Amino acid sequence: MPSSTMQMFAFILALLGVLSATVATLLPNWKVSADVGSNIMTAISQMQGLWMDCTWYSTGVFSCSLKYSVLALPAYLQTARTTMVLSCMMATMGLCLAALGLKCTRWGGSYRSKGHTAISAGACFIIAGILCLVPASWFTNEVITTFMDSKVPKSSKYEPGAAVYVAFVSAGFLLAAGVIFCLSCPGRRGGPLDSGSSHPDKPKKQKLRQEQPTRDEQKQQHCEQQSQTEPPEREQSHREKLHQEKLQADDRQQEKSVPDRVILEKDKQYQSPSRTRIQDPKAVYSLHDYV
């Protein structure tokens, strides 16, 4: 599966393909008059496109005339018009889908849905590239066939113009971008993916979280197995040590409690009603006696 950088590269190729296909559709120089022979004419060059015919005169005047009649056009020119418009539309729709199917974007749904969207965008780009390649090839074939025909006068011969080469380049861009996006098919995975996660790294984190409790359970089982495999002599010695420690702690508590008992008994004897407490003689005298 291609990385996000490859998808960005494919998106840039598709964008260039859409722009170049649009420019090629609008350019009037699909075929240009060939400079054959020594005839001196007023017009320097003539150009014919899908929508208009233009003429460049030696005086610097540039005039164009639109082709209003569609039925009067030859079949290859009618096909080129239709397919180029469809190619631009399909490529534009592919760009919208590709923006949703990119891995680096936060919209477009879950990991799997983004993969399916990227595949749809790739299919649109491939169809747009084929629709752009067919009219360019057919138009070039017609121009070359007419140029090689000896019955056609030299003043009426044309050669492929710059718009045809732009159409070929745009078709290559769109086909390359479509292939890269079609490789974005989501691979087979062990568990179901979260339909609400939009970031591609979230399924990995969820898998790690699911694996952590299983690892803790494995550790507990391992400790239980070790405790079961220990020999009985070690268990007995361990129990005896614990019992001795408890006895020592009890002896220490008893030793600490002996002086406390003695003090309590003395206090009881002192506070007995049969015996009166000896008062301090200084406390009998008042401040006036001292003065």
DOZA-58966 format. One record per residue (C-alpha): residue number from 1; residue in three letters; chain; x, y, z. Coordinates in pm, 1 decimal. Example, Ala and Ser with C-alpha at 12.3 -4.5 7.8 and 13.67 -1.06 7.14 Angstrom:
2
+-----+------+-----+----------+----------+----------+
| seq | type | mol |        x |        y |        z |
+-----+------+-----+----------+----------+----------+
|   1 |  ala |   A |   1230.0 |   -450.0 |    780.0 |
|   2 |  ser |   A |   1367.0 |   -106.0 |    714.0 |
+-----+------+-----+----------+----------+----------+
This chain:
291
+-----+------+-----+----------+----------+----------+
| seq | type | mol |        x |        y |        z |
+-----+------+-----+----------+----------+----------+
|   1 |  met |   A |      0.0 |      0.0 |      0.0 |
|   2 |  pro |   A |    149.7 |    337.8 |    -94.0 |
|   3 |  ser |   A |    251.5 |    580.1 |    175.7 |
|   4 |  ser |   A |    103.1 |    923.1 |    234.3 |
|   5 |  thr |   A |    393.3 |   1087.5 |     45.1 |
|   6 |  met |   A |    319.3 |    876.8 |   -262.0 |
|   7 |  gln |   A |    -46.5 |    970.7 |   -239.2 |
|   8 |  met |   A |     44.3 |   1338.7 |   -220.0 |
|   9 |  phe |   A |    268.9 |   1294.3 |   -524.9 |
|  10 |  ala |   A |    -18.1 |   1124.9 |   -711.2 |
|  11 |  phe |   A |   -254.1 |   1404.5 |   -608.7 |
|  12 |  ile |   A |    -13.0 |   1663.8 |   -751.8 |
|  13 |  leu |   A |     15.0 |   1463.1 |  -1074.9 |
|  14 |  ala |   A |   -363.8 |   1446.1 |  -1100.5 |
|  15 |  leu |   A |   -393.4 |   1820.3 |  -1041.7 |
|  16 |  leu |   A |   -141.1 |   1889.5 |  -1318.0 |
|  17 |  gly |   A |   -327.4 |   1647.3 |  -1542.7 |
|  18 |  val |   A |   -659.8 |   1824.1 |  -1487.4 |
|  19 |  leu |   A |   -509.3 |   2165.2 |  -1558.4 |
|  20 |  ser |   A |   -326.6 |   2050.0 |  -1870.7 |
|  21 |  ala |   A |   -633.4 |   1867.2 |  -2004.0 |
|  22 |  thr |   A |   -843.6 |   2180.7 |  -1958.4 |
|  23 |  val |   A |   -582.0 |   2394.1 |  -2132.7 |
|  24 |  ala |   A |   -552.0 |   2144.6 |  -2418.9 |
|  25 |  thr |   A |   -929.4 |   2144.3 |  -2465.4 |
|  26 |  leu |   A |   -940.4 |   2522.7 |  -2498.8 |
|  27 |  leu |   A |   -626.1 |   2577.4 |  -2708.9 |
|  28 |  pro |   A |   -686.0 |   2650.1 |  -3081.7 |
|  29 |  asn |   A |   -360.6 |   2493.2 |  -3208.5 |
|  30 |  trp |   A |   -448.5 |   2123.8 |  -3232.4 |
|  31 |  lys |   A |   -309.5 |   2134.1 |  -3583.8 |
|  32 |  val |   A |    -91.3 |   2401.2 |  -3740.5 |
|  33 |  ser |   A |    -27.5 |   2475.4 |  -4108.8 |
|  34 |  ala |   A |    297.3 |   2321.7 |  -4232.7 |
|  35 |  asp |   A |    555.6 |   2537.6 |  -4410.6 |
|  36 |  val |   A |    582.6 |   2327.1 |  -4723.0 |
|  37 |  gly |   A |    671.2 |   2471.9 |  -5064.1 |
|  38 |  ser |   A |    778.6 |   2818.0 |  -5172.2 |
|  39 |  asn |   A |    436.2 |   2982.5 |  -5202.1 |
|  40 |  ile |   A |    427.4 |   3329.8 |  -5052.4 |
|  41 |  met |   A |     93.2 |   3394.7 |  -4882.0 |
|  42 |  thr |   A |    -46.5 |   3683.2 |  -4686.9 |
|  43 |  ala |   A |   -118.2 |   3466.7 |  -4384.2 |
|  44 |  ile |   A |    185.1 |   3337.4 |  -4193.3 |
|  45 |  ser |   A |     19.4 |   3046.7 |  -4017.5 |
|  46 |  gln |   A |   -317.8 |   2889.8 |  -3969.5 |
|  47 |  met |   A |   -432.5 |   2695.0 |  -3664.7 |
|  48 |  gln |   A |   -732.8 |   2474.1 |  -3609.0 |
|  49 |  gly |   A |   -866.9 |   2361.6 |  -3272.4 |
|  50 |  leu |   A |  -1168.0 |   2185.8 |  -3130.8 |
|  51 |  trp |   A |  -1376.8 |   2499.3 |  -3093.8 |
|  52 |  met |   A |  -1227.4 |   2760.7 |  -3327.8 |
|  53 |  asp |   A |   -996.2 |   2824.7 |  -3622.8 |
|  54 |  cys |   A |   -739.3 |   3102.5 |  -3595.4 |
|  55 |  thr |   A |   -517.4 |   3278.8 |  -3847.2 |
|  56 |  trp |   A |   -201.4 |   3480.3 |  -3783.3 |
|  57 |  tyr |   A |   -130.3 |   3738.1 |  -4055.8 |
|  58 |  ser |   A |    200.3 |   3894.7 |  -4142.4 |
|  59 |  thr |   A |     63.6 |   4235.4 |  -4050.1 |
|  60 |  gly |   A |     32.4 |   4123.4 |  -3686.5 |
|  61 |  val |   A |   -342.4 |   4070.3 |  -3692.6 |
|  62 |  phe |   A |   -471.9 |   3760.4 |  -3512.8 |
|  63 |  ser |   A |   -828.8 |   3656.0 |  -3598.7 |
|  64 |  cys |   A |  -1033.1 |   3356.4 |  -3484.5 |
|  65 |  ser |   A |  -1367.7 |   3214.8 |  -3592.9 |
|  66 |  leu |   A |  -1580.5 |   2975.9 |  -3387.2 |
|  67 |  lys |   A |  -1710.6 |   2646.9 |  -3522.3 |
|  68 |  tyr |   A |  -2082.9 |   2682.9 |  -3469.2 |
|  69 |  ser |   A |  -2204.9 |   2384.0 |  -3670.2 |
|  70 |  val |   A |  -2142.9 |   2055.9 |  -3488.4 |
|  71 |  leu |   A |  -2284.2 |   1824.9 |  -3759.5 |
|  72 |  ala |   A |  -2058.7 |   1979.2 |  -4023.5 |
|  73 |  leu |   A |  -1747.0 |   1872.3 |  -3834.5 |
|  74 |  pro |   A |  -1567.9 |   1544.3 |  -3913.3 |
|  75 |  ala |   A |  -1616.0 |   1242.2 |  -3684.1 |
|  76 |  tyr |   A |  -1274.8 |   1258.3 |  -3519.4 |
|  77 |  leu |   A |  -1329.1 |   1624.9 |  -3428.4 |
|  78 |  gln |   A |  -1673.8 |   1558.2 |  -3278.5 |
|  79 |  thr |   A |  -1528.7 |   1266.8 |  -3079.2 |
|  80 |  ala |   A |  -1239.2 |   1480.4 |  -2958.3 |
|  81 |  arg |   A |  -1476.9 |   1747.0 |  -2830.1 |
|  82 |  thr |   A |  -1692.6 |   1501.7 |  -2636.5 |
|  83 |  thr |   A |  -1414.6 |   1292.4 |  -2489.6 |
|  84 |  met |   A |  -1204.3 |   1588.8 |  -2377.8 |
|  85 |  val |   A |  -1498.0 |   1744.3 |  -2194.3 |
|  86 |  leu |   A |  -1576.6 |   1410.9 |  -2027.2 |
|  87 |  ser |   A |  -1211.5 |   1369.1 |  -1936.8 |
|  88 |  cys |   A |  -1202.5 |   1704.6 |  -1760.1 |
|  89 |  met |   A |  -1522.5 |   1622.0 |  -1570.8 |
|  90 |  met |   A |  -1402.1 |   1279.3 |  -1459.8 |
|  91 |  ala |   A |  -1064.1 |   1417.2 |  -1352.9 |
|  92 |  thr |   A |  -1232.3 |   1691.3 |  -1146.7 |
|  93 |  met |   A |  -1452.6 |   1434.9 |   -972.6 |
|  94 |  gly |   A |  -1144.2 |   1223.2 |   -908.1 |
|  95 |  leu |   A |   -973.3 |   1518.5 |   -740.8 |
|  96 |  cys |   A |  -1267.2 |   1560.5 |   -502.1 |
|  97 |  leu |   A |  -1256.9 |   1191.1 |   -411.0 |
|  98 |  ala |   A |   -878.7 |   1193.1 |   -377.9 |
|  99 |  ala |   A |   -894.6 |   1477.7 |   -127.0 |
| 100 |  leu |   A |  -1114.2 |   1254.6 |     92.5 |
| 101 |  gly |   A |   -905.3 |    941.3 |     40.3 |
| 102 |  leu |   A |   -566.6 |   1086.7 |    134.4 |
| 103 |  lys |   A |   -408.8 |    940.3 |    448.4 |
| 104 |  cys |   A |   -283.5 |   1278.3 |    566.4 |
| 105 |  thr |   A |   -634.7 |   1428.2 |    586.0 |
| 106 |  arg |   A |   -867.6 |   1406.8 |    885.5 |
| 107 |  trp |   A |  -1189.2 |   1373.6 |    687.9 |
| 108 |  gly |   A |  -1312.8 |   1085.2 |    479.3 |
| 109 |  gly |   A |  -1421.0 |    831.6 |    742.6 |
| 110 |  ser |   A |  -1234.4 |    530.5 |    877.9 |
| 111 |  tyr |   A |   -915.8 |    370.3 |    751.1 |
| 112 |  arg |   A |  -1102.3 |    125.1 |    531.5 |
| 113 |  ser |   A |  -1345.4 |    381.0 |    387.4 |
| 114 |  lys |   A |  -1056.1 |    614.8 |    301.3 |
| 115 |  gly |   A |   -895.4 |    327.0 |    112.3 |
| 116 |  his |   A |  -1211.0 |    263.0 |    -89.2 |
| 117 |  thr |   A |  -1242.3 |    634.6 |   -163.5 |
| 118 |  ala |   A |   -882.5 |    643.6 |   -288.0 |
| 119 |  ile |   A |   -955.5 |    347.5 |   -518.3 |
| 120 |  ser |   A |  -1257.9 |    528.3 |   -659.5 |
| 121 |  ala |   A |  -1045.2 |    836.5 |   -722.0 |
| 122 |  gly |   A |   -784.8 |    623.3 |   -898.8 |
| 123 |  ala |   A |  -1053.2 |    470.5 |  -1121.8 |
| 124 |  cys |   A |  -1176.2 |    819.3 |  -1214.4 |
| 125 |  phe |   A |   -824.3 |    928.7 |  -1302.9 |
| 126 |  ile |   A |   -764.2 |    622.1 |  -1519.2 |
| 127 |  ile |   A |  -1090.9 |    674.7 |  -1706.7 |
| 128 |  ala |   A |  -1008.5 |   1043.3 |  -1753.3 |
| 129 |  gly |   A |   -661.2 |    955.2 |  -1883.9 |
| 130 |  ile |   A |   -804.7 |    709.8 |  -2137.1 |
| 131 |  leu |   A |  -1066.4 |    963.3 |  -2246.8 |
| 132 |  cys |   A |   -787.7 |   1217.1 |  -2299.5 |
| 133 |  leu |   A |   -555.3 |    974.5 |  -2474.8 |
| 134 |  val |   A |   -807.5 |    850.3 |  -2731.7 |
| 135 |  pro |   A |   -889.0 |   1185.8 |  -2901.3 |
| 136 |  ala |   A |   -525.1 |   1294.6 |  -2897.7 |
| 137 |  ser |   A |   -419.4 |    971.7 |  -3071.0 |
| 138 |  trp |   A |   -704.5 |    978.7 |  -3320.1 |
| 139 |  phe |   A |   -649.6 |   1347.3 |  -3401.6 |
| 140 |  thr |   A |   -275.8 |   1289.6 |  -3452.9 |
| 141 |  asn |   A |   -343.6 |    991.7 |  -3678.0 |
| 142 |  glu |   A |   -580.7 |   1195.8 |  -3896.4 |
| 143 |  val |   A |   -335.4 |   1485.4 |  -3928.6 |
| 144 |  ile |   A |    -44.1 |   1259.3 |  -4021.2 |
| 145 |  thr |   A |   -256.1 |   1060.8 |  -4269.5 |
| 146 |  thr |   A |   -368.6 |   1381.3 |  -4440.5 |
| 147 |  phe |   A |    -15.0 |   1515.1 |  -4447.3 |
| 148 |  met |   A |    118.1 |   1199.1 |  -4611.9 |
| 149 |  asp |   A |   -156.0 |   1196.9 |  -4877.2 |
| 150 |  ser |   A |    -13.2 |   1312.5 |  -5208.6 |
| 151 |  lys |   A |   -352.0 |   1425.3 |  -5337.3 |
| 152 |  val |   A |   -376.1 |   1700.6 |  -5078.0 |
| 153 |  pro |   A |   -214.2 |   2027.1 |  -5193.2 |
| 154 |  lys |   A |     87.3 |   2152.7 |  -5002.1 |
| 155 |  ser |   A |    -89.3 |   2469.4 |  -4894.8 |
| 156 |  ser |   A |   -359.1 |   2261.5 |  -4717.3 |
| 157 |  lys |   A |   -129.8 |   2033.7 |  -4520.2 |
| 158 |  tyr |   A |   -115.2 |   2053.1 |  -4141.7 |
| 159 |  glu |   A |     98.1 |   1904.9 |  -3867.8 |
| 160 |  pro |   A |     16.6 |   1832.2 |  -3499.8 |
| 161 |  gly |   A |     18.9 |   2140.6 |  -3280.2 |
| 162 |  ala |   A |    114.6 |   2205.1 |  -2919.5 |
| 163 |  ala |   A |   -232.4 |   2123.7 |  -2787.0 |
| 164 |  val |   A |   -195.6 |   1761.8 |  -2897.0 |
| 165 |  tyr |   A |    129.4 |   1723.5 |  -2702.0 |
| 166 |  val |   A |    -29.8 |   1884.1 |  -2397.3 |
| 167 |  ala |   A |   -314.6 |   1632.8 |  -2422.7 |
| 168 |  phe |   A |    -68.5 |   1342.0 |  -2431.9 |
| 169 |  val |   A |    114.7 |   1474.5 |  -2126.3 |
| 170 |  ser |   A |   -207.0 |   1525.2 |  -1931.9 |
| 171 |  ala |   A |   -316.0 |   1170.5 |  -2016.9 |
| 172 |  gly |   A |     13.1 |   1038.7 |  -1879.4 |
| 173 |  phe |   A |    -24.9 |   1238.1 |  -1557.6 |
| 174 |  leu |   A |   -379.4 |   1114.3 |  -1503.1 |
| 175 |  leu |   A |   -293.7 |    750.4 |  -1571.4 |
| 176 |  ala |   A |      5.6 |    758.3 |  -1333.9 |
| 177 |  ala |   A |   -201.0 |    919.4 |  -1058.5 |
| 178 |  gly |   A |   -480.8 |    666.6 |  -1110.4 |
| 179 |  val |   A |   -247.3 |    368.4 |  -1078.8 |
| 180 |  ile |   A |    -96.8 |    501.3 |   -753.8 |
| 181 |  phe |   A |   -438.0 |    565.8 |   -601.0 |
| 182 |  cys |   A |   -566.6 |    224.4 |   -709.2 |
| 183 |  leu |   A |   -285.2 |     65.0 |   -509.3 |
| 184 |  ser |   A |   -442.1 |    215.4 |   -195.4 |
| 185 |  cys |   A |   -657.6 |    -93.0 |   -150.2 |
| 186 |  pro |   A |   -689.7 |   -169.3 |    226.3 |
| 187 |  gly |   A |   -508.5 |   -491.7 |    306.3 |
| 188 |  arg |   A |   -653.4 |   -788.4 |    489.5 |
| 189 |  arg |   A |   -639.3 |   -749.3 |    863.9 |
| 190 |  gly |   A |   -711.2 |   -984.5 |   1147.5 |
| 191 |  gly |   A |   -969.1 |   -781.5 |   1337.2 |
| 192 |  pro |   A |  -1244.9 |   -541.3 |   1242.4 |
| 193 |  leu |   A |  -1155.4 |   -178.1 |   1213.1 |
| 194 |  asp |   A |  -1328.7 |    101.3 |   1396.7 |
| 195 |  ser |   A |  -1575.2 |    270.9 |   1164.0 |
| 196 |  gly |   A |  -1553.8 |    599.3 |   1351.7 |
| 197 |  ser |   A |  -1177.4 |    643.0 |   1351.7 |
| 198 |  ser |   A |  -1056.2 |    894.9 |   1093.9 |
| 199 |  his |   A |   -684.9 |    875.3 |   1161.6 |
| 200 |  pro |   A |   -489.2 |    576.7 |   1021.1 |
| 201 |  asp |   A |   -285.1 |    533.4 |   1340.5 |
| 202 |  lys |   A |   -589.6 |    476.8 |   1566.0 |
| 203 |  pro |   A |   -643.8 |    108.5 |   1472.9 |
| 204 |  lys |   A |   -281.4 |     35.5 |   1565.3 |
| 205 |  lys |   A |   -325.0 |    195.9 |   1908.2 |
| 206 |  gln |   A |   -644.7 |      1.2 |   1966.6 |
| 207 |  lys |   A |   -470.8 |   -324.0 |   1882.6 |
| 208 |  leu |   A |   -192.7 |   -246.2 |   2129.0 |
| 209 |  arg |   A |   -450.2 |   -174.7 |   2398.3 |
| 210 |  gln |   A |   -620.2 |   -505.5 |   2328.5 |
| 211 |  glu |   A |   -287.8 |   -691.1 |   2345.9 |
| 212 |  gln |   A |   -186.8 |   -545.4 |   2683.8 |
| 213 |  pro |   A |   -442.5 |   -735.0 |   2900.0 |
| 214 |  thr |   A |   -350.0 |  -1059.0 |   2725.9 |
| 215 |  arg |   A |     16.0 |  -1002.9 |   2814.3 |
| 216 |  asp |   A |    -75.5 |   -942.4 |   3180.0 |
| 217 |  glu |   A |   -276.8 |  -1262.8 |   3186.0 |
| 218 |  gln |   A |     19.2 |  -1450.6 |   3040.0 |
| 219 |  lys |   A |    244.9 |  -1314.5 |   3314.9 |
| 220 |  gln |   A |      0.1 |  -1422.5 |   3586.5 |
| 221 |  gln |   A |    -27.4 |  -1769.9 |   3438.6 |
| 222 |  his |   A |    350.3 |  -1795.8 |   3424.3 |
| 223 |  cys |   A |    381.5 |  -1697.7 |   3792.1 |
| 224 |  glu |   A |    116.6 |  -1952.3 |   3889.4 |
| 225 |  gln |   A |    296.8 |  -2223.3 |   3697.2 |
| 226 |  gln |   A |    623.4 |  -2138.0 |   3869.7 |
| 227 |  ser |   A |    456.1 |  -2149.0 |   4212.6 |
| 228 |  gln |   A |    305.6 |  -2488.8 |   4130.6 |
| 229 |  thr |   A |    637.7 |  -2628.6 |   4010.2 |
| 230 |  glu |   A |    827.5 |  -2526.4 |   4328.1 |
| 231 |  pro |   A |    927.1 |  -2822.5 |   4551.7 |
| 232 |  pro |   A |    733.5 |  -2872.3 |   4879.6 |
| 233 |  glu |   A |   1048.3 |  -2830.0 |   5090.5 |
| 234 |  arg |   A |   1086.0 |  -2468.5 |   4982.5 |
| 235 |  glu |   A |    723.3 |  -2400.9 |   5063.8 |
| 236 |  gln |   A |    762.2 |  -2543.2 |   5413.2 |
| 237 |  ser |   A |   1078.0 |  -2345.1 |   5481.4 |
| 238 |  his |   A |    907.1 |  -2030.1 |   5358.9 |
| 239 |  arg |   A |    610.3 |  -2094.0 |   5589.1 |
| 240 |  glu |   A |    838.5 |  -2157.1 |   5889.3 |
| 241 |  lys |   A |   1018.2 |  -1829.1 |   5828.3 |
| 242 |  leu |   A |    689.6 |  -1642.7 |   5821.5 |
| 243 |  his |   A |    577.8 |  -1810.9 |   6145.1 |
| 244 |  gln |   A |    904.5 |  -1718.9 |   6321.8 |
| 245 |  glu |   A |    876.4 |  -1358.8 |   6207.3 |
| 246 |  lys |   A |    522.1 |  -1340.6 |   6347.2 |
| 247 |  leu |   A |    637.0 |  -1481.5 |   6684.1 |
| 248 |  gln |   A |    921.6 |  -1228.3 |   6707.2 |
| 249 |  ala |   A |    682.7 |   -944.3 |   6631.5 |
| 250 |  asp |   A |    445.4 |  -1063.4 |   6907.6 |
| 251 |  asp |   A |    732.4 |  -1079.9 |   7161.2 |
| 252 |  arg |   A |    834.8 |   -725.0 |   7078.1 |
| 253 |  gln |   A |    481.8 |   -599.9 |   7127.0 |
| 254 |  gln |   A |    459.2 |   -775.4 |   7465.3 |
| 255 |  glu |   A |    789.1 |   -623.4 |   7580.8 |
| 256 |  lys |   A |    670.1 |   -277.8 |   7488.7 |
| 257 |  ser |   A |    338.5 |   -326.6 |   7669.9 |
| 258 |  val |   A |    499.6 |   -421.5 |   8010.3 |
| 259 |  pro |   A |    619.9 |    -72.2 |   8116.0 |
| 260 |  asp |   A |    290.4 |     74.4 |   8004.3 |
| 261 |  arg |   A |    105.5 |   -159.8 |   8241.8 |
| 262 |  val |   A |    331.4 |    -65.3 |   8533.7 |
| 263 |  ile |   A |    264.2 |    303.6 |   8479.9 |
| 264 |  leu |   A |   -110.7 |    247.0 |   8467.9 |
| 265 |  glu |   A |   -103.4 |     51.6 |   8796.4 |
| 266 |  lys |   A |     88.5 |    332.1 |   8969.9 |
| 267 |  asp |   A |   -161.3 |    586.3 |   8854.1 |
| 268 |  lys |   A |   -445.4 |    375.8 |   8987.7 |
| 269 |  gln |   A |   -279.3 |    348.4 |   9327.0 |
| 270 |  tyr |   A |   -219.8 |    721.0 |   9341.0 |
| 271 |  gln |   A |   -577.3 |    796.7 |   9246.7 |
| 272 |  ser |   A |   -729.5 |    563.5 |   9507.0 |
| 273 |  pro |   A |   -982.1 |    730.4 |   9740.8 |
| 274 |  ser |   A |   -811.2 |    597.8 |  10060.3 |
| 275 |  arg |   A |   -500.6 |    793.4 |   9992.1 |
| 276 |  thr |   A |   -483.9 |   1166.0 |   9959.1 |
| 277 |  arg |   A |   -248.0 |   1337.6 |   9729.6 |
| 278 |  ile |   A |     29.7 |   1535.1 |   9899.7 |
| 279 |  gln |   A |      6.7 |   1889.4 |   9793.4 |
| 280 |  asp |   A |    296.2 |   2115.0 |   9736.1 |
| 281 |  pro |   A |    342.5 |   2344.3 |  10042.6 |
| 282 |  lys |   A |    420.2 |   2637.8 |   9819.8 |
| 283 |  ala |   A |     82.8 |   2606.8 |   9655.4 |
| 284 |  val |   A |    -91.5 |   2670.3 |   9996.0 |
| 285 |  tyr |   A |     42.7 |   3019.3 |  10029.9 |
| 286 |  ser |   A |   -112.9 |   3297.1 |   9834.0 |
| 287 |  leu |   A |     45.3 |   3597.0 |   9665.3 |
| 288 |  his |   A |    -55.6 |   3822.1 |   9960.4 |
| 289 |  asp |   A |    144.7 |   3607.5 |  10211.2 |
| 290 |  tyr |   A |    453.8 |   3640.1 |   9998.3 |
| 291 |  val |   A |    421.1 |   4014.0 |   9992.5 |
+-----+------+-----+----------+----------+----------+
